Amino acid sequence: MKSLSTLFIAVALLLLAGCNTVKGVGQDLQKAGETIEDAVKKK
């Protein structure tokens, strides 16, 4: 039972870390898109 709990906690931590990584990438892409939009608007 203890090993099952440990496995569950490890999987949960990996999923949470993955979500944060994907969220960070999305924010970076959004900022890059905004920068490109601003550059286009200035021309």
Backbone hydrogen bonds, N-H to C=O, Kabsch-Sander energy under -0.5 kcal/mol:
donor,donor_aa,acceptor,acceptor_aa,energy
5,S,1,M,-2.0
6,T,2,K,-2.2
7,L,3,S,-2.3
8,F,4,L,-2.3
9,I,5,S,-2.4
10,A,6,T,-2.4
11,V,7,L,-2.5
12,A,8,F,-2.4
13,L,9,I,-2.4
14,L,10,A,-2.1
15,L,11,V,-2.4
16,L,12,A,-2.3
17,A,13,L,-2.4
18,G,14,L,-2.3
19,C,15,L,-2.1
20,N,16,L,-2.0
21,T,17,A,-1.9
22,V,18,G,-2.4
23,K,19,C,-2.4
24,G,20,N,-2.2
25,V,21,T,-2.3
26,G,22,V,-2.3
27,Q,23,K,-2.1
28,D,24,G,-2.3
29,L,25,V,-2.5
30,Q,26,G,-2.1
31,K,27,Q,-2.3
32,A,28,D,-2.2
33,G,29,L,-2.4
34,E,30,Q,-2.2
35,T,31,K,-2.1
36,I,32,A,-2.1
37,E,33,G,-2.5
38,D,34,E,-2.4
39,A,35,T,-2.1
40,V,36,I,-2.2
41,K,37,E,-2.4
42,K,38,D,-1.5
43,K,39,A,-0.7
43,K,40,V,-0.8
